[in-house]
């Protein structure tokens, strides 16, 4: 194993608006198919979920866990994803929602908590219960406690607990959120700000947007999926490699401490961040400013010109992430260069050479859906997905590195072309706004009409997911 692909922000079936199939077994199976090596156990504050985790997991390294029945589950996977050098581990984490008043304003801040072991988790849950918080109501509990008080409580329990502010630009529930956040990390975390070593981009921003903020210069920019279903896992991820670039990663090196150290700039010892996998930020639900109900959408420059009041209803618009970044940015917008690798994948590199590169991808199921002109959950798409994984390997490999000729042999011209266009960044996106995802188009309308297959599978309407 040369890379460690980690997705540490997931949710269980005990969180609101999450698939009831999000259990550890399905997370493991889809994690393997996606090419993810370390997953968040997620929602460790929920009493039923954490009991299940304790029963089903076994610790293999310090703070790193595997499913006890992993060997039996691997037999259910597509053949090429059963390779021995592919492993999927679990790490203990949860997202909490702190809602409180400070500075004359209601604050709604989501933070990711990562814990070194079950003992620390039990102490955290006990401390939260002692404060009267209802942990059984939601896998992502609402806590009436400030971010400062939260981190103080956590670090009194165990100083190896890590805190990463989640999706930091989301308007309603984040550190820099336009509706309920702050302008600076210190405003949110006070004297503990120096211990906030990383922030999560969220779907509506990418690393280059975060590079424009001075106070993030010495902090890592990480990306995780915030997945509410198995299919969404890995849509954003952070990829680690050995500090010695030529070395393969040994299982014994995969520990909680080594992974956390890799995410702290200047403390990378065993691993370092190689790159991050990103949604196209325009596809995120809050990239532009607007009002969904009024069908009003504005770029950041249009918001500067026209203001933040909806011209149709007179209410305040939901300020987009792009505008909010412009408000707080300390540098000019273009701070990256594009580089194409031998596989035709375009990477975005920091012009200054101080930051890891990143790549924008579209999930394979979405590419197949448009390539085959069929819904994401249809038999046509799911059958092709499993066929590609069975012959070529994980989704991560297929999207980034698999030879396009091999993809063409298995999936046909259109599937190969779709993946090539995503690698080359030759796609069109209608940006998302006000809780509405952006619309991705790999082919223009004219291209679609000229290149779609003449006959469609009559079974397209049958909903068929990979069931485990």
NORZI-V359471 format. One record per backbone hydrogen bond with DSSP energy under -0.5 kcal/mol. NH is the residue of the N-H (numbers start at 0). CO is the residue of the C=O. E is the energy in kcal/mol with one decimal. If there is no record, write none. Layout:
nh:co:e
NH:CO:E
NH:CO:E
//
This chain:
nh:co:e
3:239:-2.5
4:2:-0.5
5:3:-0.7
5:237:-3.0
6:37:-2.8
10:226:-1.2
12:21:-1.5
14:11:-1.8
17:14:-1.0
18:227:-2.8
21:18:-1.7
22:20:-2.3
26:22:-2.5
27:23:-2.2
28:24:-2.3
29:25:-2.7
30:26:-2.0
31:27:-2.4
32:28:-2.0
33:29:-2.5
34:30:-1.5
35:30:-3.1
36:4:-2.9
37:4:-1.8
38:88:-2.7
39:6:-1.5
40:90:-3.0
43:92:-1.0
45:42:-2.0
49:45:-2.4
50:46:-1.3
51:47:-2.1
52:48:-2.3
53:49:-2.0
54:50:-1.6
55:51:-2.3
56:52:-2.0
57:65:-2.5
59:63:-2.3
60:63:-1.4
63:60:-2.3
64:89:-2.5
65:57:-2.4
67:55:-2.5
69:66:-1.4
72:68:-1.8
73:69:-2.2
74:70:-0.7
74:71:-0.6
75:72:-1.9
76:73:-1.6
79:389:-0.8
80:77:-1.9
81:78:-1.8
85:82:-1.4
86:84:-0.6
88:36:-3.5
89:64:-2.6
90:38:-2.5
91:114:-0.5
93:112:-2.0
95:110:-2.4
96:140:-2.8
97:95:-0.6
97:108:-3.1
98:96:-0.6
98:142:-2.1
99:106:-2.0
101:104:-2.7
104:101:-0.9
106:99:-4.1
107:179:-1.0
108:97:-2.7
109:172:-0.5
110:95:-2.1
110:108:-0.5
111:163:-2.8
112:93:-3.5
112:110:-0.5
113:161:-2.5
114:91:-2.3
120:116:-1.7
121:117:-2.7
122:118:-1.8
123:119:-2.4
124:120:-2.7
125:121:-2.2
126:122:-2.2
127:123:-2.3
128:124:-2.3
129:125:-2.1
130:126:-0.8
131:128:-1.9
132:127:-1.9
134:132:-1.0
138:13:-1.8
140:138:-0.7
142:96:-3.3
142:140:-0.6
144:142:-1.8
149:145:-2.4
150:146:-2.3
151:147:-2.0
152:148:-2.2
153:149:-2.4
154:150:-2.6
155:151:-1.2
156:152:-1.1
157:153:-2.2
160:157:-1.6
161:113:-2.3
163:111:-2.3
164:197:-0.7
165:109:-2.3
167:199:-2.2
169:166:-1.9
175:167:-2.5
176:173:-0.8
178:170:-2.0
179:170:-1.1
180:176:-2.1
181:174:-4.0
187:183:-1.0
188:184:-2.9
189:185:-2.3
191:188:-2.1
192:189:-1.9
194:191:-1.9
195:192:-1.9
196:194:-1.1
198:219:-1.9
199:164:-2.2
200:221:-2.4
204:201:-1.0
208:205:-0.9
209:205:-1.3
210:206:-2.1
211:208:-0.8
212:209:-1.7
213:211:-0.6
215:212:-1.7
216:213:-2.0
218:215:-1.6
219:196:-2.5
221:198:-2.6
221:219:-0.6
225:8:-1.9
226:8:-1.0
231:228:-0.8
232:228:-0.5
232:229:-1.3
234:231:-1.8
236:276:-1.5
237:5:-2.2
238:274:-2.8
239:3:-3.0
239:237:-0.5
240:271:-2.3
241:1:-0.5
242:269:-2.9
244:242:-1.0
246:243:-2.4
248:0:-3.4
252:249:-1.4
253:249:-0.6
253:250:-1.4
254:252:-1.5
255:61:-2.8
258:254:-2.1
259:255:-2.5
260:256:-2.7
261:257:-1.5
262:258:-0.9
262:259:-0.9
263:260:-1.2
264:262:-0.7
266:263:-2.3
271:240:-2.0
272:261:-0.5
273:238:-3.0
273:271:-0.5
274:238:-1.3
275:356:-1.2
276:236:-3.0
277:358:-3.1
280:278:-0.6
282:279:-2.5
283:280:-1.3
286:283:-0.9
287:431:-2.6
288:297:-1.6
289:317:-1.7
290:295:-2.5
294:290:-0.6
294:291:-1.0
295:290:-2.2
297:288:-3.3
302:298:-1.9
303:299:-1.8
304:300:-1.8
305:301:-3.4
306:302:-2.3
309:314:-3.6
313:309:-1.7
316:307:-3.8
317:289:-2.2
318:316:-0.9
320:285:-3.3
321:286:-2.2
323:319:-2.1
324:320:-2.7
325:321:-1.9
326:322:-1.9
327:323:-1.6
328:324:-1.8
329:211:-3.4
330:211:-0.7
334:332:-1.0
336:348:-2.2
338:346:-2.6
340:344:-2.3
343:340:-2.0
345:422:-2.7
346:338:-3.6
346:344:-0.5
347:357:-2.8
348:336:-2.9
348:346:-0.6
349:354:-0.5
350:334:-2.0
352:349:-1.4
356:273:-0.6
357:347:-1.7
358:275:-2.0
360:277:-2.7
360:358:-0.5
365:362:-0.7
366:362:-1.8
367:363:-2.8
368:364:-2.1
369:365:-1.8
370:366:-2.7
371:367:-2.6
373:368:-2.4
377:374:-1.7
378:458:-0.6
378:461:-1.1
381:377:-2.6
382:378:-2.4
383:379:-1.5
384:380:-2.5
385:381:-2.3
386:382:-2.1
387:383:-2.6
388:384:-2.2
389:385:-2.4
390:386:-1.7
391:387:-2.9
392:387:-0.5
392:388:-1.1
394:32:-2.7
395:33:-1.6
397:393:-2.4
398:394:-2.7
399:395:-1.6
400:396:-3.0
401:396:-2.2
405:402:-0.6
406:402:-1.9
407:403:-2.5
408:404:-1.9
409:405:-1.6
410:406:-3.6
411:406:-0.5
411:407:-1.7
415:411:-2.0
416:412:-2.7
417:413:-2.4
418:414:-2.1
419:415:-2.2
420:416:-2.5
421:417:-1.8
422:418:-2.5
423:419:-2.1
424:421:-1.1
425:420:-2.8
426:424:-0.9
427:440:-3.2
429:438:-2.7
430:428:-0.8
431:281:-2.9
432:435:-1.2
433:287:-0.7
434:284:-1.1
435:284:-1.3
435:432:-0.8
437:282:-2.0
438:429:-2.1
439:437:-0.6
440:427:-3.6
447:443:-2.6
448:444:-2.1
449:445:-1.5
450:446:-1.6
451:447:-1.8
459:456:-1.9
461:458:-2.2
462:460:-0.5
463:376:-3.0
463:461:-0.6
466:464:-0.8
//
